[in-house]
């Protein structure tokens, strides 16, 4: 098992987890009107987390490519 295999597994887990979390927040947003702002904020934070996580992995790939 190499570093690339571990990285790909973690990226896949992040993508799947963020996707499920976003869908969960959207479903709860439709059903709970009192907590709509809370789930809207959670969905926004999930998207922000996904963007930051993908950016970190892209920066890692660029650094490894540059110094290899």
Secondary structure, 3 states (H helix, E strand, C coil): CCHHHHHHHHHHHHHHHHHHHHHHHHHHHHHCCCCHHHHHHHHHHHHHHHHHHHHHHHHHHHHHHHHC
